[in-house]
Amino acid sequence: MARTIGIGNQDFEVIRDRGYFYVDKTNFIKEWWEGGRLLGKHQFQ
């Protein structure tokens, strides 16, 4: 069964009720923030 990705939807209840596919990026954001990796032309530290 194909699942819909609810892009831009921040209401977890709606995501769950509509059966949207959810990707938890919490660790990715933490690693990016703490690692000072490049994002486009800017470097964040």
Beta strands, then each sheet from edge to edge (+ up, - down):
strand 1: 38-39
strand 2: 42-43
sheet 1: 1+ 2-
end
